[in-house]
Amino acid sequence: MKRQSNALRRREAVLGYAFISPWIIGFIVFVAGPLVASLYLSFTDYSLLQPAHFIGVQNYVQMVHDPDFWTSLGVTFYYAIVSVPLDLLVALLLAILLNQKVRMMRLYRTLFYLPCVLPPVAVSVLWNWILNPSYGILNRLLAFFGLPQPQWLITPQWTVPAYIVMSVWGVGGAMIILLAGLQDVPQSLYEAAVIDGAGVWAKFRYVTLPMISPVLFFNLVMGIIGAFSYFTQAYVMGSGYGSGAGVNNAGLFYALNIYIQGFSELHMGYASALAWVMFFIVLALTLLVFKSSSMWVYYGGERE
Amino acid sequence: MSAVSAGTAVPVRRKRMPVAQRVYRVFIYALLTALSALFLVPLFWMVSSALKSSSEVFVFPPVWWPKHPEWGNFKQALTTLPFGLYALNTLLIAVVNVVGNVVSCSLVAYGFARFRFPGRRILFMLLLSTMMIPSQVLLVPQFIMYHDLGWINTFLPLTVPAFFGSAFYVFLLRQFFMTIPPELEEAARIDGAGTFRIFTTIVLPQIKPALTAVAIFSFQGAWNDFLSPLLYLNDQAKYTLQLGLTQFQGSFHTDWNLIMAASVVVILPMLIIFFLGQRYFVQGITMTGTKG
């Protein structure tokens, strides 16, 4: 009896491994292997044309003295610090509006989500046109209302803001997640709050916000990671200006800098080092958000 | 969902709705209408610009809709560069990605959902944690690997990885496998059906909506991808639509009507798929955020 159940268990395990084997192979070949290789390369001066040789921490030292590295960090943080909270706020606002038991909620939801499914290249090309300082529709609308018309993407100080404006068009994904979060809030909690004399603001502050804080938290983490891997828009929209990353590198996002270093300049060792620094920054920021989350994220039930 | 709430909202309104609440409803709808108009302006502007003549694009004040729509813009935009070929390339890559992801991810997800084996929990955590690795970290070594394999300037780097599972889709499908009761599978096993046959004939049909979601997402991912084609495809005859569009923008930088016409064509397939399969999009996105 015992032996048979052992045999069955072994059979089940073999089957399990067989089913997940595509991922195991893929993990080793496409993730684990490259991860180790990338760490090693970050200590070499590899250029694809000549064999790599080990140069110790030289790439990392070089980074400290590389103005492009600091520019790209600045551009990325500037974009993240403004766009992540702004987009979350807009997404939350839209989700709350859609959660008011409105008719045709699905239609509105579809409309707001639509920009998220479009190819980023086409979206960037479109916004290049919308943001065109002389003929773009945005500045013409601003002119119509008597507002100043910034030189989007042309002057360095109006480069990152252009990307931020464009990012608001893509809040649909976060909106859908937040809307689902809002719909999961038990109605009984609101009823209890009303009995306790809570008004609209109190209901939002003490019921809605705590209940959806895990979802807000998730979006915050994703937003930070997203800013560091922001590439396509930066590449397509920056390509028309300066040396391909906006005037005075004002649109040199971190991921774009990695691409330029690794694949235009063929400094593949240096690009790997840049990527590892990015990995650690993202990891540190995520941990920071996680650590602080116990102060403001509420999880129902026994989950921590 | 919305049908139910609309159905209950109507009779309530007929009875007697306090004035304050009625004003509030009007305000909500006005705000929603204004915001959705605002969200649609960019797309409208894209289509309207695509139909303008070269001079109409630059007139002031702007023309909202061209007097004589220039349908010829589409023809001109599409024939200057071989967009038909680009579309075929993109379609081929996208379809192979769909097949690869659906097959590999459903196998892996079923393995994690139904079988007990040593290290299952740790392996699954490992799978989830790969979602946190920025793709930029893997880019250089992957490029070198494909280069050494002689895969540069072929579709292989853009298609082969799809056959080895993708963390997000595995996670999504596993969630669905967990919700179906195992009794049917057990009954089939007693009847003597093999594991693989049970998987293909009994299990997979039950999660068709989830498989559709994975198919749609991987189609979208491949169709919209820019970085991989940019890295791996050099030969113009192998370009995808996204590469073609950047190339087009580079060579026609002030012919905005033609650039917009090309853009409309590039987004059109995604628009159609989106309207046909919106509920799958919503489902998939919701799963990411709330169950993660």
Interface residues (C-beta under 8 A of the other chain):
Chain A: R9 E12 A13 V14 L15 G16 Y17 A18 F19 I20 P22 W23 I24 I25 G26 F27 V29 F30 V31 G33 P34 L35 A37 S38 L41 Y46 L48 L94 L97 L98 Q100 K101 V102 R103 M104 M105 R106 Y108 R109 T110 L111 F112 Y113 L114 P115 V117 L118 P119 P120 V121 A122 V125 L126 W127 N128 W129 I130 N132 Y135 I137 R140 F144 W169 G173 A174 I176 I177 L178 A180 G181 D184 V215 F218 N219 I225 F228 S229 F231 T232 Y235 V236 S239 G240 A255 I258 Y259 G262 F263 M268 A271 S272 A275 W276 M278 F279 V282 L283 T286
Chain B: M1 S2 S5 A6 A9 I28 Y29 L31 L32 L35 S36 F39 L40 V41 P42 L43 W45 M46 S49 V57 F58 F60 P61 P62 S104 L107 V108 Y110 G111 F112 R114 F115 R116 F117 P118 R120 L123 L126 L127 T130 M132 I133 P134 S135 Q136 V137 L138 L139 V140 P141 Q142 F143 I144 M145 H147 P161 F163 F164 G165 V170 T195 Q220 W223 N224 F226 L227 L230 L231 L241 Q242 L245 T246 Q249 G250 H253 W256 I259 M260 S263 V266 I267 M270 L271 I273 F274 F275 Q278 F281 V282 I285 T286 T288 G289 T290 G292
